[in-house]
Amino acid sequence: MAWMEEQNKTVLNEFLLMGLTDRPELQAPFFVLFFLVYATSAVGNVGMIILTMTDDKLQTPMYFFLRHLAFIDLGYSTAVGPKMLVHFVANENTIPYNWCAAQLTFFIFFIISELFILSAMAYDRYVAICNPLLYTVVMSRRLFFLVYATSAVGNVGMIILTMTDDKLQTPMYFFLRHLAFIDLGYSTAVGPKMLVHFVANENTIPYNWCAAQLTFFIFFIISELFILSAMAYDRYVAICNPLLYTVVMSRRFTNDTEEINIIFKALLLIGVYIPCMAWMDKHNLTILKEFILMGITDLPELQAPLFGLFLIVYLFSVVGNLGLILLTKIDSRLQTPMYFFLRHLAFTDLGYSTAVGPKMLVNFVDDQHTISYNWCATQLTFFSTFITSEIFILSAMAYDRYVAICNPLLYTVIMSQRLCQVLVAIPYVYSVFVSLLTIIKIFISSFCGHNVIRHFYCDSLPLISLLCSDTREIKLVILIFSAFNLFSSLLIVLVSYILILVAIIRMNSPEGRNKAFSTCGSHLMVIVVFYGTLFFMYVQPKSLPSLDTGKITSLFYTLVIPMLNPMIYSFRNKEVKNALGRTWKKGANTLIKIYHRIW
């Protein structure tokens, strides 16, 4: 739309539609008549779509095509009908230049689609009548394979085309590329397995594969909803604000939209867990409805002081991390890869501290330290998701510091916005997958009836100790993933900082060395505190009482570290302190202006 606006040599802003008639006395009757026709069409087609989707007896190829026919009928009638009805009651029968192009685009799109859908329906009737015995075979395997292959090739082609063609580097095609990726994702989550079932005699799917398929399918479907919403907003800006289109739909906005989408995909992927809760509840062999959390201490005289202490710690953590997120979003000087990762670090800190903190504080003032079965599973899911994500985000930050110090001239090229988004998206998706895999395995196992968790939150190891069934497989899965997460992320950090150290030693200028150390000093301090806590937790001396020491260590990395990270980056980072000062001054000036206007 914006491109057509630029190419419009005559600077034509609107068209005049003559309508059906220019006789005033016929406007009202025509409006009523065609309003009833359009309303009947919309209700009928929407009803047909819903009916063929919900009724089990209408799940045949014939009604599959009928549903799409109804969708197309609804599409091109809606492209024309509402505007025509408005013209009957409006004195000004004009249509903007971009709206005219949009209306024609949608109308032609749906009309052409209907031609091919009708052809497909004719072929369906031919097979049903001429090959009735082979109907379900022909109209399933061959057709589905053709549809899936066309879909896969089309989406892959769209992704490659919008990435390689310089003329397609616009917000519209940016969103279209992600839409094609999502379409490819959820069709691939279902399609290949269905194709295998057509040719295999054994139509089984393992438990873990079933969970993974459902997880990825819902993951991509939810993502598509948000991408479609972003595309609708993009079209709104292009049509209603064409002169400001490139400003409003800037690269920063599209990247922010993608960043929000990354977070939402990771969080909403956990939405898969909601139906899983009901399913796990049915498979809970001991009908266990709640757990009792022992808490930090059972001494009554310590409850109030500890409540006050950890309330202050948690509030500092929330304010610090939220402030860091907002600061790195709104300050134009902090729009670099380093602060992009720092924003996500603050988000994960806020996530896992909030998964644990509020419930722990409630238990200090509540006599009944209970947590429901489903809430326990939910708490553990969110906690493990955010803590795993943080490990790999810290690794990505170490790689970012390596590139900044060892390849400063190529920094902006290597650490592109797309790479930064990938380095954040992969930890979120991976951590959700690992969390769901391990937690579902725990909660579908049978508990012995003991419901006392010797901890202040639902953790995997205390829960495993309550299981009656064989726990070797669950422990092995947790051990493998924990070892992989810890050592792979630590390897990236160590290699990055060894290379950074070598580069710093080779520097001749003392100023350059000091600048390099200050660049990675804050991150190195966070790394030492975080990994030091984890290693102390898993490699503590046997002479120490493991339970109490484990609680103290858990307290440190669930509440204290999320509080320390914003402080470290605020007090040791001049850019963050300067940004905080600028934001504070802007806020103060705004409040003063509001005060003067009111008084």
N, C-alpha and C positions, 0 to 999 in steps of 0.2 A: 504493500500500500504506500509506504513512504517513498519507495523507489518510483512508483508510478506517478506519485505527486511531483517528484523532481522532473520526471520525463514529460509531464504535461506542458507542452509548449504554449498552449493558449491560456494557461492559468485559469482553467474552468473549475469552479468550486462546487457546482451543483447542476442537476438536471431537473426539468419540469415534466412530470408524468401527467398525460392527458386524462388517464383513468378510463372507466367504462363508458361514462356519459357525462355531458356537461349540463344536463337538465337538473335544476335544483330539486324539483318535486320528486325525482326518482332516487335521490341520494339516501334518504332514510329507509325506504323499502328495500333497496339493494343492500344497505348496511345490515339490516335485520336478517335478510335472506342469506347472505354470504357468511354472516357471523354464525348462524345456525349450521350452515354447511361445514364451515371450518371447525366449529366446536364438535360437531358429530364426527368429523374426520379425525380430530386429535384424540377424542375419547375412544373412538373405535380402534385406532391404531395402537395407542398406548395400552388399551385393554387387551388387544391381540398379543402384543409383546409380552405383557405380564402373564397372560394365560398360558402361552406356549412355553414360558420359562418355568412356571410353577407347577403345572399339571403333569404328573408322572406319565400319564397315558399319551401325552402329546410330544414325547421326546423321540420323534422319528425324523428322518431327513426331510420329509414333506413339510412338517411344521417348523423345522429349522429354517428352511428357505422362506416359509411364510412369515416367520418372525422378522427376518431381514427385509422382506418386501414391505411389511408394515412400517419398519423403521425408516426405510427410504421414502415411502409415501408421506410419512410424518415430516421428514426432512425437507423435501422440496415444497410441500404445501406451506410449511412454516417459513420457508425462505421468501415466499410471495404473499401469503394470506394476511398476516398482521399488518404489513405496510399498506396493503390495499384497503383494509378495513379502516385504518387511520385516515386515509385520504378521503373516505366517504364523509367523515365528520370534521375534517380539518379544512380550513379555507385555503391553506398554502400546500399545494400538491407537489412539493419539491423533495428531492432526495440528494444527499451530498454525494460528491464525486466518488469518495472511497466506499460509501455505503452501497452505491450502485454497482461498483466492481465486486464487492463482497457478496451482494445478493445474486449477481449473475454467476459468480464462482460456485456458490453452494447449490444453486438451482441446476446448473449443468452437471456438477459432480453427482448429485442424487439421481438426475434423469438418466445419465449414462450408466450409473450403477444399476438402476432398475432394469435397463435393457438386458444386462448380463445375468441378473438374478432371475428374470423371467426365462431366459434361455436355460439356466441351470435347473429351474423348476420343470421345464419341458423335458429335459434329459432325465430328471428324476421320475417323471410320469412314464417315460418310455421304458426305463428299467423296471419299474413296478409292474407294468402291463406285459411287456415282452419277455422279461426274465424274472418272474415273480419268485422263483425258488432261490435265485441268486441275488435277490434284491438287497438283503442286509449285508451280503458280502461285497457286492460291487459298490454300493453307496456307503461303504465305511472305509475299507482298506484303501482302495484306489483313490477315492475322492479325498479322504483325509490326508493321504500322503501327498497328493497334488496340492492341496490347500496349505499344508504345513511347509512343503518345499518352497512354494511361491512366497509364503509369508517370510520364511527365513532368508531367502535370497533377496527379497525386496527390502527387508529391514537392514540387512548387512550392507546392501548397496546404498541405502539412504544414509547410513552412518558414515560409510567411506566417502560418499559424494559430498556430504555437508562438512566433512573434515578437510577435504583436499581442495575443493573449489573455492577460490578466493572471493568470488562473487556471492557466495552463500554464507559468508561470515557475518550474519546479522542475527539479532535476538530471535527472530522468528525461526530461523533454521537451527539456532543453538538449542531451542526447546524441542524442535522437531527431531534433532539428532538424539536427544535424551528420550523422547517418546519412542523412537524406533528401537533404541537399546532396551527399553522396558518391555515393549511388545515382544522383542526377541527373547527377553528373559523369561517371561511367564509362559510363552508358548513352548520354549525349550524345557521348562520345568515339567511340562505335562506331555508334550508331543512325542519325544523319542521313546518314552516308556510305553505310551499307547501303541506306537508303531511296532515295538517289540512284542507286545501282547497279541498283535494281529497275526504274527508269524510263529509265535512260540506256543507250545502246548501247555506250559505251566505259567498261568497268569498270576503269579504271586509277586509280592513286593515285601522286602524285609521291613521290620519295624522302623529301623533308623532311616531307611530310604524313604519310607512313607512320611515320617516326621519332617525330613529334609525337603521333600517335594512340597508338602503343605506350607512349610515355612517360606520357601522361596516364592511360591505362587502368590501367597498373601502379601509378601514383601513387595513384589513387583506390581501387583494390582493396586495396593495403597499408594505406591509411588506414582502410578499413572494418574490417579485422581488429582494429586497435587500438581503434576506437570501440566495436565489439561487446564487446571485453574490458572496456572501461570500463563499458558498460551492464550486463554481467554482475556486475561488482563493485558497481555501484549497486543492483541487485536483491538482491544478497547482504546489503548493509548494511540495506536497507529491510525485509527479511524477518527477518534474524537479530539486528539491533540497531535495532528501530524507534524506541526512545526516544532513541537517539543519532543518528538518521538525519540530522536537519538540522545537527547539529554536525559529524559526519564528512564528509558530502557538502556541505560549505559552499561558498559561491561561490568562495572562494579555491582550494579543491581542484579544482573544475570548471575554473576558469581555468588552474590549474597543469597539469591534464590536457590542456587545449587547447594550452597553451604547449609541453608536451612533444610533443604530437601534431604541432604545427607543425614543430618541429625534426626529428622522426622522418620526417615526410613529405618534408621537404627532403633529409634524408640518405638515406632509403631510396629516394627517387626516383633517386638515383645508382645504386641497385641495378639499374636498367634497363641500366646500363653493363656489367654482368657478362656477359650474353649478347652484348652488342655487341662485347665484347673478342674473343670467339671468332669472331664474324662478321668483324670487321675484320682478325683474324689471317689468315683465309682469303683476304681481298682484298688482303693485303699482297703486291704483285706482285714485290717483290725478296726475299721470304722473310727479312725483317729480324727477328731475334729479340731484339736488345738494342742499347742505345746506350751510348756512352762519354761520361761527364760530365767535362769538363776541370777542373772545380772552380774554386776561388778563385785558387789559385796552384800552380805546379809546382815551387816551391823546397822541397826536402826539409826544410831547417832551419826553415821557417816552419810546417810541418804541426802539430807538437806544441803550440807556443804558440797557434796559431789554434784548435786543437781545444779547449784549456783555456778560451780566451776565450769562444768561442761556446757551449761546454757550459754555462758559468756564465750567459751571456745567456739561453739557451733555458730553463734551469731556473728562473731568475727569472721568465721569461715564463709558464711553466706554473704555478708556484706562485702568482704574482700573479693571473693570470686565473681559475684554479680557485678561489682564495680569494675573489675578487670575486663569482664566480657563487654560491658557497655562502653568502657573507655577505648578498647581496641576496635570497637565497631564504629564509633562516631568521630574519633580523631583522625583527620586525614593523613597525619604524619606517621601513624602506626599501621598503615595498610601495606605491610610487608610480610613475606612468608614467616618470619620469626614470630610476629605478633598474631598471625593467623593460627599458628600452632599453639601459641600461648593462650589464645582465646579458647581453643578446644581443651587444653589442659585444665583451664579454670572450669570449663563446663563439666569435665569428668570428675574433677575434685568436688564440685558442688553436687554432682549426681550421687556418688557413692557415700558421701558424708550425709546427705539427706535420706538415703536409703536406710541408714542405721541410726543417725542422731535423734530424730524426733521420737521414735519408738523407745529408745533408751531413756530419754528424758521423761517420757510419760511413765515408764516403769519405776522411776525414782519416787514419784508422788502417788502411784497407784499400788494398792496392796496386792492386787491380782496381777502377777507378771505373766499374763497369758498372751499368746498370739495364735490366731486361727491357722488352720492347716494351709489354706490357700494364701493367706497373707505371708506366712513363713516362706512359702515357695516363691512368692512375688518379691519379697525382700531380698532373698538370696539371688534371684535372677538379676535384679537391677544392680545389686552390689557387685556380683562377679562380672557383669557386663562392663560396668564403668571401670572397675579396677584393672581388668584385662586391657581395655581400650587405653588406659593411661600408660601402661607399660610400653605399648607400641608407639604411642604419641611421643613419649620421651625419646624413643629411638629415632623417630622422624626428626625431632628437634636436634638431636645429636648430628644426624646427617646434614641438616640445614646449617649448623654451625661449621661443620667440616667444609661444605661448599663455600660458605661465606669467607672463611679464612684461607683455605687452600686454593680456591678458584674465584677470587673476588671479581675478576673481569667478566667471567661467564655466569656469575651468580643469578642475575635476573633471567638469563636464558635457561639455565638448568632448573632452577627452582621456579618454574612457571606456575601460573595459577592452576592449570590442569593437573600438574604433578602434585601440587599441595593438596588438592581436593582428593586425588587418588590415595595419597599417603594418609589421609584422615578417614576416607570412606572404608578402606580395607580393614583397619582395626575395628571400626564399629560393627561392620557386617560379620567379621570373623568372631568377635567377642560375643555377639548375640548368638551365633550358631553354636559355639562351644558351651556357652552358659545353658542354653536350652537342652543341648544334648546331655550334659551331665546331670542337670537338675531334674529333668524328666525321668532319667534312669533312677535317681534316688527316690523320687516321690511315687513311682509306680511299684516300688518294692514294698514288701510287707513289713510293717513295724511290729515290734513285740508287745506293744501295749504301754511301754514306758514312754512318757512324753516329756520328761525333764531334760532340757538342753542346758548343759553346764557352760553357758556362755551368755553374753548380753545381746547377741543377735543370732539369727539363724545362719549358721555356717555349715559348710558341707561335712567336715570331719566329725563335729559333734552329732550331726544328724545320722551319719553312717553308723555311728556307735549304737544307735537305737534300732537298727534294722535286724530282723530275724533271718532274712534270706542271705544267701551267699554274697558277700560284699567284695570278693576279690576282683571281679570284673570292673565294678564301679571305681574301686581304689586304683586299679591299673589305668583306667581311662583318665582319672583326675591326675595321676602321677605323670602320665605321658604328656598331657596338655600343659600341666604346670611346668614341667621340665622344659618343654619346647618354648613356652612363653618366656620363661625366665632367662634361659640360656641364649635363645636366638636374639631377644631384644638386648641382652647384656653384651653379646658379641658385637652387635652393630654399634653400641655405645663405645665399647672398648676400642674397636678398630677405628672409629671416627676420631676419638680423642688421642689415640696414638699417632695418627696421621696429623692431627692438629698440633700435637706437641713437637713432632718432627719439623713441621712447617714453621713453628714459632722459634725453635732453636736455630733454624737456618736464617732467620731474619737478622739483618745487620743493625737495624735501627731500634734503640731502646723504646722509642715512642710507639713503634709498630708492635713491639712485643706487649707493651702495656695495654694498647688498644685491643689486641687479640685476646689477652687474658680477660679484660673487662667485658668483651663481647660474649664470651662463653662462661664467665664466672658464675652468673646467677643460675644458669642451667646445670652447671657442674655441681653446684651446691645442692640443688634439688635432687639430682641423680644420686649423690652420696647419701642424702637423708633417706630417700625412698628405698634404694636397693640395700642400704645398710640395715634398715628396719626389717626388710624381707629376709635377708640372710640371717640376722639375729633370731628371727622367729623360727626358721627352719634348721639352723645350725647352732642351737643354744646348748650349753653344757648340760649333761644329764643330772648333775648335782643340784641344779635349780629346780624348784617346783614348777613343772611344765604348765600346769593349768593356770596358776596365777600369773606366771611370766607371759604366757600366751595371751591372757586378757589384757595385760599392760601393753604388750606389743601391738595387739589389735587396736587398742584405744589410740595408740600413737599414730598408726597409719590410716585409721578411719576418721579421726577428728582433728588430730594435731597437725598432720602433714597438710591437709586441705586448708588449714588456717595459715601455716607457715609459707606455702608457695606464693600467695599474693604478696605477703610481706617481703619475701626475698626479692621478687621481681619489682616491687615498688621502691624499696629502700636502696637497692643496689643498681637500679637502672635509671640513668638520667633522663632518657627519652620518656619513660613512663611517668617520672616525677614532673617533667615539664608538661606533658600532656594533661596530667592531673591538675596542674596549676592553671593551664589554659581553660580546661573545662570548668574548673571552679570559678574562674573570673567570668566566663560567659554566663554561667548559671547565676552568679551574683548580680551581674548587670541586667539580666533578664528579669530577675525578681525585683530589682530596683525600679526598672521601667514599669512593671506591672503595678507596683506600689504607687508610683507617681500618677499613673493613669486612673487608679481607683480613687486616690485621695486628691 
